[in-house]
Amino acid sequence: MKHLSDYNFFDPELLICPYEFYKLAQEQAPIMELPSPRSDAKLFLVTSYDLVSEILKDTKVFSSNFSTLLAGKEEQDDELQKIYAQGWPQINTLLTADPPEHERFRALVNKAFSSSRVNKMHDLIEQIVDELIDDFIAQSKCEFVSEFAVPLPVKVIAQQLGVPQADLPKFKQWSDAFIARLGQLLSREQEIECAKDVVAFQHYFHDVIESRKKQPQDDLITDLVQAKVAGERELDTAELLSIIQQILVAGNETVTSALAAGMLLLTKNQQQIPLLQADPCLLENLVEEVLRMESPTAGMWRVVTQDTKLQDIDLKAGSLVMVRFDAANRDPIKFQQGQRFDVGRQNASNHLSFGQGIHFCLGAMLARKEMHIAYQLLLLRLKNIRLAQQGYQYLPNVLMRTLKYLYIEFDK
């Protein structure tokens, strides 16, 4: 029988298929110490639903300000510092901010993702989905990631930000770079490429911000440029770039991952497809079950701010905690037969894929809408969807669960 000590959590093979390891961790050590990337801080992995939930709600003891973790390599590397110096400083606004700063920024961005703005996008999303399907339906096959799952959210977010569709490949490249930085598994060459991408992104959107100041439009960037922080001052350039960066990444990488993972689940569980076609009301639940089974943000960092105890483990101030959403979402204590994909699952929406508490994903409503419309039209227009011979492949990343490619075949 395998023991936890037989596994290395950072092994790319394990990151691609971690579920056996999670099952053992939840049974033997729902909070366990891992070898830390930093000599000065211990690192703990948390896999149980209840403990992850407890950490997310306690922003005082478990801080989201892990930007120093990202900056560590940069401080020791002259070349990286020189590249980043050509752009703007990385500011803590949403993902890496704690109260009270977090609430200030959050209130501004919430307006941009209001239900009325998201509902207005229904027809646009439907149109994009239909056009993407039109492009490959005649072939009765496609590479689903590049031909559907990537372009849909990128096109939607570009429309929201009010930037030209012609620049979409750049957005994809830039958001890949931001994700790679978060994942902490890069070679030095990749670090340098990512740094150049970050600075290119900043200069591009600095120009967009300046043009919106002169000529406001009906888009997200204009909303942000005109917004006041706590009613007192406008956001400065570094703050605006930080928020746009997070909207760009959160608005496309995660939705791409979820769309592709959901399609893979359907090809592997074909008996569920007729249920969805017979009862369209199940589509909403399908979206939740996909998010539960294949959490796009697999994990996130937290920094311990004061000595504390979690279960019976002592955590010292300065320790790092990685909360694993993709483990918590299959915790058998919370989800019966959590490894099983079931579009009729009663409590599927109790997943933690959008986080919980103050950091609950502000784009959740838009992500759900994109997924719902996408699956609705895909299942309407494609019959007998199946995995093609070329199959699929996952990319190893500590924080994200992402398919590199997914080949499918179908009948029209």
C-alpha positions as CSV (number, residue, x, y, z in Angstrom):
1,M,0.0,0.0,0.0
2,K,1.3,3.5,-0.9
3,H,2.1,6.0,1.8
4,L,2.2,9.8,1.6
5,S,6.0,9.7,1.8
6,D,6.1,7.9,-1.5
7,Y,4.8,11.1,-3.3
8,N,6.5,14.3,-4.2
9,F,3.8,17.0,-4.5
10,F,5.8,19.1,-6.9
11,D,6.5,16.2,-9.3
12,P,4.9,17.2,-12.7
13,E,3.4,13.7,-13.1
14,L,1.6,14.1,-9.8
15,L,0.4,17.6,-10.7
16,I,-1.2,16.2,-13.8
17,C,-3.1,13.5,-11.9
18,P,-3.1,14.3,-8.1
19,Y,-6.3,12.6,-7.0
20,E,-4.8,9.4,-5.5
21,F,-2.4,11.5,-3.5
22,Y,-5.2,13.8,-2.3
23,K,-7.3,10.8,-1.2
24,L,-4.4,9.6,0.9
25,A,-3.6,13.1,2.2
26,Q,-7.3,13.6,3.3
27,E,-7.2,10.2,5.2
28,Q,-3.7,10.5,6.7
29,A,-2.7,14.2,6.9
30,P,-5.3,16.8,5.7
31,I,-2.7,19.4,6.7
32,M,0.9,18.3,5.9
33,E,4.3,19.9,5.6
34,L,5.9,20.0,2.2
35,P,9.6,20.8,1.2
36,S,9.5,24.6,1.0
37,P,10.8,26.7,-1.9
38,R,12.2,29.1,0.7
39,S,14.7,28.3,3.4
40,D,13.1,30.9,5.8
41,A,9.5,29.7,5.7
42,K,7.8,26.4,6.2
43,L,5.2,25.3,3.7
44,F,2.0,23.4,4.4
45,L,-0.5,21.8,2.1
46,V,-4.2,21.7,3.1
47,T,-6.6,19.3,1.3
48,S,-9.7,19.0,3.4
49,Y,-12.8,21.0,2.5
50,D,-13.5,22.2,6.0
51,L,-9.9,23.4,6.7
52,V,-9.7,25.1,3.3
53,S,-12.9,26.9,4.0
54,E,-11.7,27.9,7.5
55,I,-8.5,29.4,6.0
56,L,-10.4,31.3,3.3
57,K,-12.7,33.0,5.8
58,D,-9.9,34.0,8.2
59,T,-8.1,36.8,6.3
60,K,-6.5,38.1,9.5
61,V,-4.4,35.0,10.3
62,F,-4.1,33.8,6.7
63,S,-3.1,36.7,4.5
64,S,-3.4,36.9,0.7
65,N,-0.4,39.2,0.4
66,F,1.9,36.6,-1.1
67,S,3.4,39.0,-3.6
68,T,6.8,38.8,-1.8
69,L,6.8,35.1,-2.8
70,L,6.6,36.2,-6.5
71,A,9.1,38.9,-6.1
72,G,11.7,36.7,-4.4
73,K,13.6,35.6,-7.5
74,E,13.4,39.1,-9.0
75,E,15.2,40.8,-6.1
76,Q,18.2,38.5,-6.5
77,D,18.4,38.8,-10.3
78,D,19.8,42.0,-11.9
79,E,18.6,41.2,-15.4
80,L,15.0,40.5,-14.2
81,Q,15.1,43.8,-12.2
82,K,16.2,45.7,-15.2
83,I,13.3,44.3,-17.3
84,Y,10.7,45.0,-14.6
85,A,12.1,48.5,-14.1
86,Q,10.9,49.4,-17.7
87,G,7.3,48.9,-16.5
88,W,5.2,49.9,-13.5
89,P,5.5,48.3,-10.0
90,Q,3.3,45.3,-9.2
91,I,0.6,46.6,-6.8
92,N,-1.5,44.5,-4.4
93,T,-5.1,45.3,-5.4
94,L,-7.3,42.2,-5.5
95,L,-5.7,38.7,-5.5
96,T,-2.8,39.7,-3.2
97,A,-4.5,42.3,-1.1
98,D,-6.0,42.1,2.4
99,P,-8.7,44.3,4.1
100,P,-9.1,47.2,4.1
101,E,-7.3,47.8,0.7
102,H,-9.0,44.8,-0.8
103,E,-12.5,46.2,-0.1
104,R,-11.6,49.5,-1.8
105,F,-10.5,47.9,-5.0
106,R,-13.1,45.3,-4.9
107,A,-16.0,47.8,-4.7
108,L,-14.7,49.5,-7.9
109,V,-14.4,46.4,-9.9
110,N,-17.7,44.9,-8.7
111,K,-19.6,47.6,-10.6
112,A,-17.9,46.5,-13.8
113,F,-19.1,42.9,-13.2
114,S,-22.6,43.8,-12.1
115,S,-25.4,41.4,-13.1
116,S,-26.9,43.9,-15.5
117,R,-23.6,44.2,-17.4
118,V,-23.1,40.4,-17.5
119,N,-26.7,39.8,-18.6
120,K,-26.3,42.4,-21.4
121,M,-23.5,40.1,-22.8
122,H,-25.8,37.1,-23.3
123,D,-26.3,37.7,-27.1
124,L,-22.7,38.5,-27.7
125,I,-21.5,35.3,-26.0
126,E,-24.1,33.3,-28.0
127,Q,-22.9,34.8,-31.2
128,I,-19.2,34.1,-30.5
129,V,-20.0,30.4,-29.5
130,D,-22.0,29.9,-32.7
131,E,-19.3,31.4,-34.9
132,L,-16.6,29.2,-33.3
133,I,-18.7,26.1,-33.8
134,D,-19.3,27.2,-37.4
135,D,-15.6,27.2,-38.0
136,F,-15.0,23.6,-37.2
137,I,-18.4,21.8,-37.5
138,A,-18.0,20.8,-41.2
139,Q,-14.8,18.7,-40.3
140,S,-16.7,16.6,-37.7
141,K,-13.6,17.0,-35.5
142,C,-11.6,19.7,-33.7
143,E,-8.8,20.4,-31.3
144,F,-11.1,21.8,-28.7
145,V,-8.7,23.9,-26.6
146,S,-7.3,26.0,-29.4
147,E,-10.4,26.1,-31.6
148,F,-13.0,26.8,-28.9
149,A,-11.9,27.0,-25.2
150,V,-9.2,29.6,-25.8
151,P,-10.9,32.0,-28.2
152,L,-14.3,32.2,-26.5
153,P,-13.3,33.8,-23.1
154,V,-10.5,35.8,-24.8
155,K,-13.0,37.3,-27.3
156,V,-15.5,38.0,-24.5
157,I,-12.9,39.7,-22.2
158,A,-11.5,41.8,-25.1
159,Q,-15.0,43.0,-25.9
160,Q,-15.4,43.9,-22.2
161,L,-12.1,45.8,-22.0
162,G,-12.8,47.5,-25.3
163,V,-9.7,46.4,-27.2
164,P,-9.3,45.2,-30.8
165,Q,-9.9,41.6,-31.6
166,A,-6.8,41.6,-33.7
167,D,-4.7,41.8,-30.6
168,L,-6.2,38.6,-29.1
169,P,-3.1,36.4,-29.5
170,K,-1.1,38.9,-27.4
171,F,-3.6,38.7,-24.6
172,K,-3.3,35.0,-24.6
173,Q,0.5,35.2,-24.5
174,W,0.4,37.8,-21.7
175,S,-2.0,35.9,-19.5
176,D,0.0,32.7,-20.0
177,A,3.0,34.6,-18.7
178,F,1.2,35.8,-15.5
179,I,0.0,32.3,-14.8
180,A,3.4,30.9,-15.3
181,R,4.8,33.3,-12.7
182,L,2.3,32.3,-10.2
183,G,3.0,28.6,-10.7
184,Q,6.7,28.9,-9.6
185,L,8.1,26.2,-11.8
186,L,10.1,28.3,-14.3
187,S,13.6,28.1,-15.6
188,R,15.6,31.3,-15.7
189,E,15.1,31.7,-19.4
190,Q,11.3,31.4,-18.9
191,E,11.4,33.9,-16.0
192,I,13.0,36.4,-18.4
193,E,10.5,35.8,-21.2
194,C,7.7,36.2,-18.7
195,A,9.1,39.5,-17.4
196,K,9.3,40.8,-21.0
197,D,5.7,39.8,-21.5
198,V,4.5,41.5,-18.3
199,V,6.2,44.8,-19.3
200,A,4.8,44.5,-22.9
201,F,1.3,44.1,-21.4
202,Q,1.8,47.1,-19.1
203,H,2.9,49.4,-22.0
204,Y,0.0,48.3,-24.2
205,F,-2.6,48.9,-21.6
206,H,-1.0,52.1,-20.4
207,D,-1.7,53.5,-23.9
208,V,-5.3,52.2,-23.7
209,I,-5.8,53.9,-20.3
210,E,-4.4,57.2,-21.6
211,S,-6.7,57.1,-24.6
212,R,-9.8,56.4,-22.4
213,K,-9.0,59.4,-20.2
214,K,-9.2,61.6,-23.4
215,Q,-12.1,59.7,-25.1
216,P,-14.3,57.7,-22.7
217,Q,-16.1,54.6,-24.2
218,D,-18.7,52.2,-22.9
219,D,-16.2,49.6,-21.7
220,L,-14.6,48.2,-18.5
221,I,-11.4,50.3,-18.8
222,T,-13.4,53.5,-19.0
223,D,-15.3,52.4,-15.9
224,L,-12.1,51.8,-14.1
225,V,-10.4,55.0,-15.3
226,Q,-13.4,57.1,-14.1
227,A,-13.9,55.2,-10.8
228,K,-12.9,56.8,-7.5
229,V,-11.1,55.0,-4.7
230,A,-13.4,55.2,-1.7
231,G,-14.9,58.3,-3.3
232,E,-11.7,60.3,-2.9
233,R,-9.2,59.7,-5.7
234,E,-8.9,58.1,-9.1
235,L,-6.8,54.9,-9.5
236,D,-3.2,55.5,-10.5
237,T,-1.6,53.8,-13.5
238,A,0.0,50.9,-11.5
239,E,-3.3,50.2,-9.7
240,L,-5.2,50.2,-13.0
241,L,-2.7,47.9,-14.6
242,S,-2.8,45.5,-11.7
243,I,-6.6,45.3,-11.9
244,I,-6.7,44.9,-15.7
245,Q,-4.0,42.2,-15.5
246,Q,-6.1,40.2,-13.0
247,I,-9.3,40.7,-15.0
248,L,-7.5,39.5,-18.2
249,V,-6.0,36.4,-16.5
250,A,-9.0,35.5,-14.4
251,G,-11.4,36.2,-17.3
252,N,-9.7,33.9,-19.7
253,E,-7.3,31.2,-18.4
254,T,-9.7,29.8,-15.9
255,V,-12.7,29.7,-18.2
256,T,-10.6,28.1,-20.9
257,S,-9.6,25.4,-18.4
258,A,-13.1,24.8,-17.2
259,L,-14.6,24.6,-20.7
260,A,-12.0,22.1,-21.9
261,A,-12.2,20.0,-18.8
262,G,-16.0,19.9,-19.0
263,M,-15.8,18.7,-22.6
264,L,-13.3,16.0,-21.6
265,L,-15.6,14.8,-18.7
266,L,-18.5,14.6,-21.2
267,T,-16.5,12.4,-23.6
268,K,-15.5,10.1,-20.7
269,N,-19.1,10.0,-19.3
270,Q,-21.2,9.8,-22.4
271,Q,-24.2,8.3,-20.5
272,Q,-24.7,11.7,-19.0
273,I,-25.1,13.5,-22.3
274,P,-28.7,12.3,-23.1
275,L,-29.7,13.4,-19.6
276,L,-28.6,17.0,-20.4
277,Q,-30.2,16.9,-23.8
278,A,-33.5,15.6,-22.3
279,D,-33.5,18.2,-19.5
280,P,-31.9,21.5,-20.4
281,C,-32.5,22.6,-16.7
282,L,-29.6,20.3,-15.8
283,L,-27.2,22.5,-17.7
284,E,-26.7,24.9,-14.8
285,N,-25.9,22.0,-12.6
286,L,-23.5,20.6,-15.2
287,V,-21.5,23.9,-15.0
288,E,-21.3,23.5,-11.2
289,E,-20.2,19.8,-11.4
290,V,-17.5,20.6,-14.0
291,L,-16.2,23.4,-11.7
292,R,-16.2,21.0,-8.8
293,M,-14.5,18.1,-10.6
294,E,-11.9,20.1,-12.4
295,S,-11.2,23.2,-10.4
296,P,-9.4,25.5,-12.8
297,T,-7.6,27.3,-10.0
298,A,-6.3,24.1,-8.3
299,G,-4.7,25.9,-5.4
300,M,-3.7,29.3,-4.0
301,W,-1.1,30.6,-1.5
302,R,-1.7,32.1,1.9
303,V,0.8,33.6,4.4
304,V,0.4,33.0,8.1
305,T,0.5,36.3,9.9
306,Q,0.6,35.1,13.5
307,D,1.4,31.8,15.3
308,T,-1.7,29.7,15.2
309,K,-3.0,26.1,15.3
310,L,-4.9,24.4,12.5
311,Q,-6.5,21.1,13.6
312,D,-3.6,20.0,15.8
313,I,-0.7,21.4,13.8
314,D,1.2,24.4,15.0
315,L,1.8,27.0,12.2
316,K,4.4,29.7,12.9
317,A,4.0,33.3,11.7
318,G,5.6,33.6,8.2
319,S,4.8,30.1,7.2
320,L,3.2,29.5,3.7
321,V,0.0,27.6,3.3
322,M,-1.2,26.2,0.0
323,V,-5.0,25.7,0.0
324,R,-6.0,23.0,-2.6
325,F,-9.4,23.7,-4.1
326,D,-9.2,20.7,-6.4
327,A,-8.7,18.4,-3.3
328,A,-11.4,20.1,-1.2
329,N,-13.9,19.8,-4.1
330,R,-13.6,16.0,-4.0
331,D,-13.5,15.6,-0.2
332,P,-15.7,12.5,0.5
333,I,-16.9,14.1,3.7
334,K,-18.5,16.9,1.7
335,F,-19.3,15.1,-1.6
336,Q,-20.4,11.5,-1.7
337,Q,-18.4,9.6,-4.2
338,G,-16.6,12.8,-5.0
339,Q,-14.5,11.2,-7.7
340,R,-17.6,10.5,-9.7
341,F,-18.9,12.9,-12.3
342,D,-22.7,13.3,-11.9
343,V,-24.6,16.1,-13.7
344,G,-27.5,15.5,-11.3
345,R,-25.4,15.9,-8.1
346,Q,-27.6,17.7,-5.5
347,N,-24.8,19.8,-3.8
348,A,-22.5,20.3,-6.8
349,S,-22.6,24.1,-6.3
350,N,-21.1,23.9,-2.8
351,H,-17.6,23.7,-4.5
352,L,-14.9,26.1,-3.6
353,S,-13.7,26.7,-7.2
354,F,-14.5,30.5,-7.0
355,G,-13.0,30.7,-3.5
356,Q,-15.0,31.9,-0.5
357,G,-15.4,35.0,1.6
358,I,-13.9,38.3,0.6
359,H,-11.8,36.9,-2.3
360,F,-14.8,35.1,-3.9
361,C,-14.1,35.4,-7.7
362,L,-15.7,38.6,-9.0
363,G,-16.0,37.1,-12.5
364,A,-17.9,34.1,-11.3
365,M,-21.2,35.2,-12.8
366,L,-19.6,35.8,-16.2
367,A,-17.7,32.5,-16.1
368,R,-20.9,30.6,-15.3
369,K,-22.8,32.4,-18.1
370,E,-20.0,31.6,-20.7
371,M,-19.9,28.0,-19.7
372,H,-23.7,27.6,-19.7
373,I,-24.2,29.1,-23.1
374,A,-21.2,27.2,-24.5
375,Y,-22.4,23.7,-23.4
376,Q,-26.0,24.5,-24.3
377,L,-25.0,25.2,-28.0
378,L,-22.3,22.5,-28.2
379,L,-24.8,19.8,-27.1
380,L,-27.4,21.2,-29.4
381,R,-25.2,21.2,-32.5
382,L,-22.8,18.3,-32.0
383,K,-24.1,14.7,-31.6
384,N,-22.2,11.7,-30.5
385,I,-19.2,13.6,-29.1
386,R,-16.2,11.4,-28.5
387,L,-12.5,11.5,-27.8
388,A,-10.4,11.3,-30.9
389,Q,-7.3,9.1,-31.3
390,Q,-4.9,11.9,-30.6
391,G,-6.5,12.2,-27.1
392,Y,-5.6,14.9,-24.6
393,Q,-2.8,16.2,-22.4
394,Y,-2.6,18.2,-19.2
395,L,0.0,20.8,-18.4
396,P,1.8,20.5,-15.0
397,N,1.3,23.8,-13.0
398,V,1.2,24.2,-9.2
399,L,-1.7,26.6,-9.2
400,M,-3.7,25.9,-12.4
401,R,-5.3,22.8,-13.9
402,T,-5.0,23.2,-17.6
403,L,-5.4,21.0,-20.7
404,K,-2.7,21.6,-23.3
405,Y,-4.9,20.0,-26.0
406,L,-8.1,17.9,-26.4
407,Y,-9.0,16.3,-29.7
408,I,-12.7,15.4,-30.2
409,E,-14.8,13.9,-33.0
410,F,-18.6,14.2,-33.4
411,D,-21.5,14.0,-35.8
412,K,-23.3,17.1,-36.9
